Amino acid sequence: MRQYSPDLTPPWKKPRPVPEVPADPGLVVEEPGTGFCGAVIRCEAGTVTLEDRFGKHRVFPLEPRGFLLEGRVVTLVRPAAAAPVRPSRTASGSVAVPGARARVARAGRIYVEGRHDAELVERVWGDDLRVEGVVVEYLEGVDDLPAVVDAFAPGPDARLGVLVDHLVPGSKESRIAEAVTSEHALVLGHPYIDVWEAVKPSSVGIASWPGVPRGQDWKTGVCRALGWPENTGAAWRHILSRVHSYRDLEPALLGRVEELIDFVTAPE
């Protein structure tokens, strides 16, 4: 008696097998049904989350033949669970201290101009700051900086470091910084109009940060010039997601933050 395969589909009608590709973070794929193209940021049971270049997120099911990778149909699968690799260095380039607990906060502080500045400092120097017990707080601008410093009352056991945007000779910011005279306070800054510019353009995937005419809101002007949606919150989340270590920041910012940390933590 002849044995027949239960699958009677002619060979020429069977779909060709496609490669299975692990949905590793950062992998860029396209969902052909919607045309949505983005990088993998999360893969969970049965779904994958993609982020496009504007910071928009979409969740798609992990279906066979469900995505295009460099124009080829692939099946995304969950990455194999790997044993966690303990980094030898922090995002700032410092030697990591395995198992170190956060130190009790010092009386000294570092002030930065805004929330974006604080989030960027946390992204790169967060591990170092916790080990040193340094808290970063943000100001809403620097117009009242001398009064803020006086209210903080810096002293030998409570030093104050301040990071200022656009601290260049002759600027309003430089005149305000010069009015801070306490020997226990150090005001430093970077030359960029906004801390966005301290992120290297290559890390964000652009050729350069565009110039914005005077009189325009700088962040909105940047979004407009780059063709991004005029949503500065979403734009910042996109920029910040591209910062993984000190290598993604300009030296003019790196040196100033390191100097402020050294100042606040230096023994008398």
Disulfide bonds with the S-S distance in Angstrom:
none
